[in-house]
Amino acid sequence: MNMSLRLICPTSEAMQYKNVNPLLSRPSFTRVSCFMKRNVCNRYDGRNTSVYCQLMHDHLEESYKRKKKLELPLQTQGFVRTLLIDNYDSYTYNIYQELSVINGVPPVVIQNDDWTWEELCYYLYEENAFDNIVLSPGPGSPACPEDIGICLQILRECRDIPILGVCLGHQALGYVHGAQVVHASEPVHGRLSEVEHNGCQLFQGIPSGRNSGFKVVRYHSLVIDSESLPEVLIPIAWTSRNGSSSLVEYGQTRNARVLMGVKHSTRPHYGVQFHPESVATCHGSQIFKNFREITDDYWLRCRSSYNKGKHANSDAHAQVSSASRLYRHLVHNNTEVNYKSLKLKWRKFDHLAGQVGGAKSIFCQLFGQEAENTFWLDSSSTEMGRARFSFMGGKGGSLWKQLTFRLSDQSDGSSKGGGHLSLEDSEGCVKTIFLEGGFLDYLNKELQSYRYEKDEYEGLPFDFHGGYVGYIGYDLKAECGVTCNHHKSKTPDACFFFADNLVAVDHKYDDVYLLAIHEESSSISQWLDDTEEKLLSLTGSVRMDLERQHSHPSTFSSHKAGFAAEKSKEQYIRDVKKCLNYIRDGESYELCLTTQIRKPVEVLNSLGLYLHLRERNPAPYAAWLNFPKEDLCICCSSPERFLQLDRSDMLEAKPIKGTIARGATEEEDKQLKLKLQLSEKDQAENLMIVDLLRNDLGRVCDPGSVDVPHLMEVQSYATVHTMVSTIRGKKRSDISAVDCVKAAFPGGSMTGAPKLRSMELLDSLESCSRGIYSGCIGFFSYNQTFDLNIVIRTVVIHEGEASIGAGGAIVALSNPEDEYEEMILKTKAPANTVIDYE
């Protein structure tokens, strides 16, 4: 029996599994979701007695399997092997990270429709590969087969294996034994509750009750009806009365206690409704430690006369390891790689930036006269150390090229994926190829083909030394797990320059750097010499000329009207209400609904517009991109980092969730900032995305390395206050830079959670492609580092039209009118800039 190619199991070299790269598995959302198939299952009515009877297992077969497992010899070891069933959730890899550390070996992760029952039995009973099973959270209901997959059969049949169900897994434990799963009195997502418990082994060493310090994070709209619990299920935990709160004890839910935990009376099966893996849950790690102890104790008791069967330490682990290596080989080595050796030359000019007018003056003088084929990754807001470096350049040397990628038409869902890539070299020659594996696969192979000497960039304080600069559009989510896009983007789905010459500005020390890369067989210094001469010739009088040159557009649009919205206020509010219904039904915890506003501009000095935007709304992750052959300019003033990978292999995400306008007076501004800081709704939004980003990083980072050094900090910008968190982790050595992006794209702050289900719902609600908006802009350096923003607060000028995207996160606490006003607030700075500039 060969099931090896369906394993999904991330690894660390320090761990004993060598598992399959999760990003290279088959598409992960091939099911038709239950919310699209209401006729398939009748949800939430609790009438599942017939289902329960139908699911009764064969006791004779079960007894045989159990006897075979118990007859295996005991081998002492210091780890526990978990099979983690992923119910297509966005928090599963937070559980994975916890278990990797606590168990001493990473769990094997499969999605709930990856294995057949026969395949699962083979690993559980023939290979004896696992000691326990954890069922993850997920969207939907245990009453829907498309939502719960194989989990119900596991709970029915695996009576002799310790099982822990979390959230949806907990509800499945109740459902399979005849309890009713019903709507909660109110949805609770990203909020904390105090919990009391009965002191059973799962909660050993954890305090209980009001003011005990045991607070847990909840993400659920459905609950097990405690009145319908059968005798075989024992309640073990509840919310304390008046026990729900935000992170700052702000707000309460209804008085009725909600069932938070159950256990089976005779089987080692447990369930918890809350999320012990959340960053804000107290004592969450202890629960997983206790489950490990439960597992060890159970097998010691069961095998006291047989010896515990852990021969799989060598056999089953070897099989999983062998299968994983084979799969990785098949994926990564199916094409021959042509390696390219690159050499770097650079020059530093101490304290020069201020003397020649700063980054704006340098860009305008060196690259702004024509501004075609130019880029500027512009840290225009460097306060409080938010950003330090800016990078700029234009059409460069012999290695320069432009990549323009368009996805195949996927609107009917029939496309096999891939798309067309147009390549223009430095001589202007253009060729188009079809990429069956997609753009990110191509980019990954390109970056891995470069060879370089690390000592060439010793002394450089930044990570971008040349490479790809551009954007990835939102619709490239089709290469990151989503099966298809409902809408087609008017702009290319990805557009990049390969920059072999660039200028860098260190805003902290006011230094300027010139960098040039070339192939090992060639040499180049002319660009460095010419650019140095131009740079040193910049003077104050040049700065004044530039100010006059770019203070007004060179040509004006005849369209003085304001922006037109893609959707009316009434339509947007209706969509917010639809989101709230989906949340109420358990389909999502949070939905980041967006829309677009548009305005014809025809002829516009787009660089002048960008200079105006950066003055009015400076931002740490701002950017200017100009692709003239696509009739495309991007003026971005983003305050949000999507993802960064540095030379030390540290990943960092800085999601923003929670926004409020600045005040007209200093006192009003302070009050508004405090209001945001104490907002239960905004805290819930932010926490959900933090846990989502921890999950995304957890897929590609060493176990135990993902942490949150800054949670829900309020930062102030020119027009708004925002709530920002920071998530970091150490990249695994077997993971590439592009793998990291695929694990996290699109940024969770633009999708909601669970991510896959939320994106599918949003595609059904939104009336057009987001295009470049919600994607990311930044660089992929040839040394496999990158830094990418989230495309928000951005004006996209394409084929005579300016467009601006905006939206907000819809959660259970959202008010539709307030959500509309927040969306409008986010468009104001870029929209007013365009109108005023005209």
Number of C-alpha atoms within 10 A of each C-alpha: 6 7 15 18 16 17 23 22 25 28 28 21 12 11 15 16 23 23 27 27 22 19 23 16 17 14 13 17 17 12 11 10 19 21 21 9 12 11 9 13 15 13 20 19 11 17 16 20 15 9 14 16 12 9 15 13 14 10 10 8 10 14 13 11 17 16 13 13 21 21 14 17 13 17 12 11 9 7 18 21 25 25 23 27 26 27 27 23 21 27 27 29 28 27 26 29 24 22 27 24 19 21 19 17 21 29 31 24 23 19 22 20 22 20 16 13 13 10 15 16 17 15 16 20 17 14 17 21 25 22 21 25 24 27 29 29 29 29 31 27 28 27 26 19 17 21 24 29 21 20 26 21 15 19 25 16 19 22 18 21 21 23 29 24 27 26 26 31 30 27 28 25 32 30 28 24 24 23 25 25 25 18 19 17 14 14 23 24 24 29 29 28 27 24 28 24 21 14 14 12 13 25 22 15 13 18 17 20 18 17 12 12 14 20 30 27 30 24 27 30 25 25 24 27 19 19 9 14 18 15 12 14 21 15 19 20 25 25 25 23 19 16 24 25 19 20 20 12 13 13 15 15 17 12 12 13 16 20 21 25 28 26 25 19 13 10 17 19 25 26 28 25 28 27 23 25 27 25 19 20 20 19 19 23 18 17 20 21 20 18 26 23 15 19 21 17 11 17 19 15 11 14 17 11 10 15 18 21 21 23 17 17 18 10 14 18 20 15 17 23 19 17 21 24 17 14 21 19 11 12 13 13 10 9 9 8 13 10 13 15 13 17 20 22 17 18 15 16 15 12 16 19 23 15 12 20 18 17 26 19 24 22 21 19 18 18 19 20 12 12 21 17 18 23 29 26 25 29 27 23 23 17 13 8 10 15 20 21 24 23 26 24 23 25 22 19 20 16 16 20 22 24 21 22 27 25 25 17 19 18 12 10 12 10 14 13 18 22 19 17 23 15 18 17 17 15 10 10 9 13 10 13 11 16 19 14 13 21 25 20 17 14 16 16 19 15 22 18 14 17 16 16 12 10 8 12 19 8 8 13 10 15 20 27 27 23 24 24 29 29 25 28 26 24 28 26 21 19 21 21 21 19 22 24 23 20 19 19 18 14 22 20 22 25 24 24 28 24 30 24 28 26 26 24 27 22 22 12 13 18 18 25 19 22 21 23 25 21 17 13 8 10 12 16 12 11 16 18 13 10 16 16 11 12 21 12 10 17 13 12 11 15 19 12 13 18 15 10 14 18 14 16 18 12 10 15 14 11 13 14 10 14 18 13 15 16 15 11 14 12 11 23 18 14 19 27 16 14 29 25 14 21 25 22 23 23 27 32 32 30 31 22 26 23 22 22 19 19 21 20 22 15 16 20 16 22 23 18 24 27 19 22 26 23 15 16 22 23 26 25 29 31 28 24 30 22 21 13 9 13 12 19 24 26 27 30 32 22 28 26 26 28 26 23 24 18 13 9 17 17 24 23 27 25 27 27 25 23 23 20 19 20 16 8 9 10 10 12 18 12 14 18 23 13 13 20 20 16 17 21 23 26 22 27 32 24 24 31 28 29 25 27 31 29 26 25 30 31 28 32 28 23 29 17 16 25 16 18 9 12 18 21 13 17 16 17 16 14 17 19 22 24 23 22 20 20 21 24 23 21 26 21 13 15 17 18 24 21 20 22 23 21 20 24 25 25 29 28 28 29 26 28 28 26 30 22 24 24 24 18 22 19 17 13 19 19 15 16 20 24 23 30 29 28 26 27 31 30 28 27 20 25 23 21 24 24 23 25 30 33 33 25 26 30 30 22 24 20 16 15 16 23 24 25 26 24 23 28 26 24 27 24 16 19 15 19 13 11 19 17 13 19 21 17 17 23 20 15 19 27 24 15 19 23 16 11 18 18
